[in-house]
Amino acid sequence: MITHTKEFGIYHWDTFDNETILVGEADTLAEAIKFIDDKYGKRIHNTGADRIEVVDLAGNILRHFNIR
């Protein structure tokens, strides 16, 4: 479900609880990626169980990052 109002929403998908939470919004994709790097930088990892997704207003996942 899309709950963001800006062009891009940043969502944290908690795979253990199977819950997705809006953690940020951005006007540009570059701003969204910077937000993720600032907030989760060292936690981003290929084998991370949780997932951060950048979603546009149409519901398309444009980028995703696994975190631990």
The first five atom37 places (N, CA, C, CB, O) and aatype in JSON, in Angstrom:
{
  "aatype": [12, 9, 16, 8, 16, 11, 6, 13, 7, 9, 18, 8, 17, 3, 16, 13, 3, 2, 6, 16, 9, 10, 19, 7, 6, 0, 3, 16, 10, 0, 6, 0, 9, 11, 13, 9, 3, 3, 11, 18, 7, 11, 1, 9, 8, 2, 16, 7, 0, 3, 1, 9, 6, 19, 19, 3, 10, 0, 7, 2, 9, 10, 1, 8, 13, 2, 9, 1],
  "atom_mask": [
    [1, 1, 1, 1, 1],
    [1, 1, 1, 1, 1],
    [1, 1, 1, 1, 1],
    [1, 1, 1, 1, 1],
    [1, 1, 1, 1, 1],
    [1, 1, 1, 1, 1],
    [1, 1, 1, 1, 1],
    [1, 1, 1, 1, 1],
    [1, 1, 1, 0, 1],
    [1, 1, 1, 1, 1],
    [1, 1, 1, 1, 1],
    [1, 1, 1, 1, 1],
    [1, 1, 1, 1, 1],
    [1, 1, 1, 1, 1],
    [1, 1, 1, 1, 1],
    [1, 1, 1, 1, 1],
    [1, 1, 1, 1, 1],
    [1, 1, 1, 1, 1],
    [1, 1, 1, 1, 1],
    [1, 1, 1, 1, 1],
    [1, 1, 1, 1, 1],
    [1, 1, 1, 1, 1],
    [1, 1, 1, 1, 1],
    [1, 1, 1, 0, 1],
    [1, 1, 1, 1, 1],
    [1, 1, 1, 1, 1],
    [1, 1, 1, 1, 1],
    [1, 1, 1, 1, 1],
    [1, 1, 1, 1, 1],
    [1, 1, 1, 1, 1],
    [1, 1, 1, 1, 1],
    [1, 1, 1, 1, 1],
    [1, 1, 1, 1, 1],
    [1, 1, 1, 1, 1],
    [1, 1, 1, 1, 1],
    [1, 1, 1, 1, 1],
    [1, 1, 1, 1, 1],
    [1, 1, 1, 1, 1],
    [1, 1, 1, 1, 1],
    [1, 1, 1, 1, 1],
    [1, 1, 1, 0, 1],
    [1, 1, 1, 1, 1],
    [1, 1, 1, 1, 1],
    [1, 1, 1, 1, 1],
    [1, 1, 1, 1, 1],
    [1, 1, 1, 1, 1],
    [1, 1, 1, 1, 1],
    [1, 1, 1, 0, 1],
    [1, 1, 1, 1, 1],
    [1, 1, 1, 1, 1],
    [1, 1, 1, 1, 1],
    [1, 1, 1, 1, 1],
    [1, 1, 1, 1, 1],
    [1, 1, 1, 1, 1],
    [1, 1, 1, 1, 1],
    [1, 1, 1, 1, 1],
    [1, 1, 1, 1, 1],
    [1, 1, 1, 1, 1],
    [1, 1, 1, 0, 1],
    [1, 1, 1, 1, 1],
    [1, 1, 1, 1, 1],
    [1, 1, 1, 1, 1],
    [1, 1, 1, 1, 1],
    [1, 1, 1, 1, 1],
    [1, 1, 1, 1, 1],
    [1, 1, 1, 1, 1],
    [1, 1, 1, 1, 1],
    [1, 1, 1, 1, 1]
  ],
  "atom_positions": [
    [[0.84, -1.18, 0.0], [0.0, 0.0, 0.0], [0.89, 1.25, 0.0], [-0.96, -0.01, 1.22], [1.83, 1.34, 0.79]],
    [[0.61, 2.17, -0.86], [1.38, 3.4, -0.96], [0.84, 4.42, 0.02], [1.35, 3.96, -2.4], [-0.35, 4.74, 0.01]],
    [[1.72, 4.92, 0.89], [1.3, 5.91, 1.86], [2.09, 7.21, 1.73], [1.45, 5.36, 3.26], [1.82, 8.17, 2.46]],
    [[3.06, 7.26, 0.82], [3.85, 8.49, 0.67], [3.15, 9.48, -0.26], [5.25, 8.16, 0.14], [2.33, 9.1, -1.09]],
    [[3.5, 10.76, -0.11], [2.89, 11.79, -0.92], [3.88, 12.48, -1.85], [2.25, 12.81, -0.03], [3.48, 13.08, -2.85]],
    [[5.18, 12.39, -1.54], [6.2, 12.93, -2.44], [6.42, 11.93, -3.57], [7.54, 13.21, -1.67], [5.84, 10.85, -3.57]],
    [[7.25, 12.29, -4.52], [7.49, 11.46, -5.7], [8.0, 10.06, -5.34], [8.49, 12.15, -6.62], [7.64, 9.08, -5.99]],
    [[8.84, 9.96, -4.3], [9.44, 8.68, -3.93], [9.24, 8.41, -2.44], [10.94, 8.65, -4.27], [9.47, 9.29, -1.6]],
    [[8.81, 7.22, -2.13], [8.69, 6.78, -0.75], [9.77, 5.77, -0.45], [0.0, 0.0, 0.0], [10.13, 4.96, -1.31]],
    [[10.29, 5.8, 0.77], [11.3, 4.84, 1.2], [10.64, 3.98, 2.27], [12.61, 5.56, 1.75], [10.22, 4.46, 3.32]],
    [[10.57, 2.69, 1.97], [9.87, 1.75, 2.84], [10.83, 0.7, 3.41], [8.74, 1.06, 2.09], [11.71, 0.21, 2.71]],
    [[10.63, 0.38, 4.68], [11.4, -0.68, 5.35], [10.47, -1.88, 5.48], [11.94, -0.21, 6.77], [9.44, -1.82, 6.15]],
    [[10.86, -2.97, 4.83], [10.09, -4.21, 4.91], [10.76, -5.11, 5.94], [9.99, -4.92, 3.51], [11.86, -5.61, 5.72]],
    [[10.1, -5.3, 7.07], [10.57, -6.19, 8.13], [10.09, -7.59, 7.77], [10.04, -5.73, 9.55], [8.91, -7.91, 7.92]],
    [[11.0, -8.43, 7.31], [10.61, -9.75, 6.84], [10.18, -10.68, 7.97], [11.77, -10.38, 6.08], [9.4, -11.61, 7.75]],
    [[10.68, -10.44, 9.18], [10.3, -11.29, 10.32], [8.84, -11.07, 10.68], [11.2, -11.01, 11.53], [8.09, -12.03, 10.87]],
    [[8.44, -9.81, 10.79], [7.06, -9.48, 11.14], [6.16, -9.33, 9.92], [7.03, -8.2, 11.95], [4.95, -9.16, 10.05]],
    [[6.76, -9.41, 8.72], [6.05, -9.22, 7.45], [5.25, -7.92, 7.48], [5.12, -10.42, 7.17], [4.06, -7.88, 7.18]],
    [[5.96, -6.85, 7.85], [5.35, -5.53, 7.96], [6.2, -4.54, 7.16], [5.23, -5.09, 9.45], [7.43, -4.57, 7.21]],
    [[5.53, -3.65, 6.43], [6.22, -2.62, 5.66], [5.87, -1.26, 6.24], [5.85, -2.7, 4.16], [4.7, -0.93, 6.42]],
    [[6.93, -0.46, 6.52], [6.75, 0.82, 7.18], [7.39, 1.92, 6.34], [7.35, 0.79, 8.61], [8.53, 1.78, 5.9]],
    [[6.67, 3.0, 6.13], [7.23, 4.17, 5.46], [8.22, 4.83, 6.42], [6.1, 5.17, 5.03], [7.86, 5.22, 7.53]],
    [[9.48, 4.96, 5.98], [10.5, 5.57, 6.83], [10.98, 6.92, 6.31], [11.69, 4.63, 6.97], [11.65, 7.66, 7.02]],
    [[10.62, 7.25, 5.06], [11.04, 8.54, 4.51], [10.41, 8.8, 3.16], [0.0, 0.0, 0.0], [9.81, 7.91, 2.55]],
    [[10.55, 10.03, 2.71], [10.05, 10.44, 1.4], [11.08, 11.35, 0.76], [8.66, 11.16, 1.52], [11.89, 11.97, 1.45]],
    [[11.05, 11.43, -0.57], [12.01, 12.28, -1.28], [11.39, 12.79, -2.58], [13.31, 11.5, -1.57], [10.48, 12.18, -3.14]],
    [[11.91, 13.92, -3.03], [11.46, 14.5, -4.29], [12.18, 13.9, -5.5], [11.66, 16.0, -4.27], [11.64, 13.89, -6.6]],
    [[13.41, 13.41, -5.28], [14.19, 12.81, -6.37], [14.72, 11.46, -5.94], [15.34, 13.75, -6.8], [14.83, 11.16, -4.75]],
    [[15.06, 10.65, -6.93], [15.64, 9.34, -6.63], [16.98, 9.5, -5.92], [15.82, 8.53, -7.93], [17.3, 8.74, -5.01]],
    [[17.77, 10.49, -6.33], [19.07, 10.74, -5.69], [18.89, 11.08, -4.21], [19.81, 11.9, -6.41], [19.66, 10.6, -3.37]],
    [[17.88, 11.88, -3.87], [17.6, 12.21, -2.47], [17.19, 10.96, -1.69], [16.49, 13.27, -2.38], [17.58, 10.79, -0.54]],
    [[16.41, 10.09, -2.32], [15.97, 8.85, -1.67], [17.17, 7.95, -1.36], [14.96, 8.1, -2.55], [17.26, 7.39, -0.27]],
    [[18.07, 7.82, -2.3], [19.24, 6.97, -2.1], [20.16, 7.57, -1.03], [20.01, 6.78, -3.42], [20.73, 6.84, -0.23]],
    [[20.3, 8.89, -1.02], [21.11, 9.54, 0.03], [20.48, 9.3, 1.4], [21.24, 11.06, -0.25], [21.2, 9.02, 2.36]],
    [[19.16, 9.41, 1.5], [18.47, 9.15, 2.76], [18.79, 7.74, 3.25], [16.95, 9.34, 2.59], [19.09, 7.54, 4.43]],
    [[18.72, 6.77, 2.35], [18.99, 5.38, 2.71], [20.44, 5.21, 3.16], [18.69, 4.45, 1.53], [20.71, 4.55, 4.16]],
    [[21.35, 5.81, 2.43], [22.77, 5.71, 2.79], [23.04, 6.34, 4.15], [23.64, 6.37, 1.72], [23.78, 5.79, 4.96]],
    [[22.43, 7.5, 4.41], [22.62, 8.18, 5.7], [22.02, 7.38, 6.85], [21.99, 9.57, 5.67], [22.62, 7.3, 7.92]],
    [[20.85, 6.8, 6.63], [20.15, 6.1, 7.72], [20.62, 4.65, 7.91], [18.66, 6.1, 7.44], [20.7, 4.17, 9.04]],
    [[20.93, 3.96, 6.81], [21.21, 2.53, 6.9], [22.6, 2.13, 6.41], [20.19, 1.78, 6.11], [22.94, 0.95, 6.45]],
    [[23.42, 3.08, 5.97], [24.69, 2.84, 5.31], [25.43, 1.57, 5.69], [0.0, 0.0, 0.0], [25.63, 0.7, 4.84]],
    [[25.84, 1.43, 6.93], [26.64, 0.28, 7.35], [25.81, -0.99, 7.5], [27.32, 0.58, 8.67], [26.36, -2.09, 7.6]],
    [[24.49, -0.85, 7.5], [23.62, -2.03, 7.64], [23.28, -2.66, 6.29], [22.34, -1.65, 8.37], [22.74, -3.77, 6.25]],
    [[23.57, -1.97, 5.19], [23.27, -2.5, 3.86], [24.22, -3.66, 3.59], [23.41, -1.39, 2.76], [25.44, -3.53, 3.7]],
    [[23.63, -4.81, 3.23], [24.44, -6.02, 3.02], [23.66, -6.99, 2.14], [24.81, -6.7, 4.39], [22.44, -7.1, 2.26]],
    [[24.37, -7.67, 1.27], [23.73, -8.62, 0.34], [22.91, -9.7, 1.04], [24.77, -9.27, -0.53], [21.91, -10.17, 0.5]],
    [[23.33, -10.09, 2.23], [22.63, -11.18, 2.91], [21.67, -10.7, 3.99], [23.64, -12.12, 3.51], [21.2, -11.5, 4.8]],
    [[21.39, -9.4, 4.02], [20.47, -8.89, 5.02], [19.06, -9.42, 4.82], [0.0, 0.0, 0.0], [18.62, -9.61, 3.68]],
    [[18.36, -9.66, 5.91], [17.02, -10.24, 5.83], [15.96, -9.18, 5.53], [16.67, -10.94, 7.14], [15.04, -9.42, 4.75]],
    [[16.09, -8.0, 6.15], [15.12, -6.94, 5.9], [15.47, -6.23, 4.59], [15.09, -5.92, 7.08], [16.57, -6.39, 4.05]],
    [[14.53, -5.45, 4.1], [14.72, -4.82, 2.8], [14.21, -3.38, 2.83], [13.99, -5.62, 1.69], [13.16, -3.09, 3.39]],
    [[14.98, -2.5, 2.21], [14.59, -1.11, 2.03], [14.24, -0.94, 0.56], [15.72, -0.11, 2.48], [15.01, -1.34, -0.31]],
    [[13.1, -0.34, 0.28], [12.66, -0.17, -1.11], [12.33, 1.29, -1.39], [11.44, -1.06, -1.41], [11.73, 1.97, -0.56]],
    [[12.73, 1.76, -2.57], [12.35, 3.08, -3.06], [11.21, 2.85, -4.05], [13.57, 3.85, -3.73], [11.37, 2.16, -5.05]],
    [[10.06, 3.45, -3.75], [8.85, 3.22, -4.52], [8.34, 4.54, -5.07], [7.76, 2.53, -3.64], [8.3, 5.55, -4.36]],
    [[7.94, 4.54, -6.35], [7.36, 5.76, -6.93], [5.86, 5.82, -6.65], [7.62, 5.82, -8.46], [5.3, 4.9, -6.05]],
    [[5.23, 6.88, -7.08], [3.81, 7.07, -6.79], [2.91, 6.05, -7.49], [3.38, 8.46, -7.19], [1.77, 5.85, -7.08]],
    [[3.42, 5.41, -8.54], [2.66, 4.38, -9.23], [2.81, 3.01, -8.57], [3.09, 4.3, -10.69], [2.15, 2.05, -8.98]],
    [[3.66, 2.92, -7.55], [3.85, 1.66, -6.85], [5.0, 0.82, -7.37], [0.0, 0.0, 0.0], [5.17, -0.32, -6.94]],
    [[5.78, 1.34, -8.3], [6.93, 0.61, -8.85], [8.11, 0.69, -7.9], [7.31, 1.17, -10.23], [8.45, 1.76, -7.41]],
    [[8.74, -0.44, -7.64], [9.96, -0.47, -6.84], [11.12, -0.14, -7.76], [10.16, -1.85, -6.13], [11.44, -0.91, -8.67]],
    [[11.75, 1.0, -7.52], [12.82, 1.46, -8.39], [14.19, 1.0, -7.92], [12.8, 2.95, -8.47], [15.07, 0.74, -8.75]],
    [[14.39, 0.89, -6.63], [15.64, 0.39, -6.06], [15.3, -0.38, -4.79], [16.64, 1.56, -5.77], [14.3, -0.11, -4.12]],
    [[16.15, -1.33, -4.47], [15.98, -2.03, -3.19], [17.34, -2.4, -2.65], [15.1, -3.31, -3.35], [18.3, -2.62, -3.4]],
    [[17.42, -2.46, -1.33], [18.65, -2.76, -0.63], [18.32, -3.7, 0.51], [19.34, -1.46, -0.12], [17.37, -3.46, 1.26]],
    [[19.09, -4.75, 0.66], [18.93, -5.64, 1.8], [19.73, -5.06, 2.96], [19.4, -7.09, 1.47], [20.83, -4.54, 2.77]],
    [[19.18, -5.15, 4.17], [19.88, -4.67, 5.35], [19.86, -5.72, 6.44], [19.26, -3.36, 5.87], [19.0, -6.6, 6.46]],
    [[20.82, -5.61, 7.31], [20.84, -6.52, 8.46], [20.83, -5.76, 9.74], [22.06, -7.42, 8.42], [20.85, -6.35, 10.82]]
  ]
}
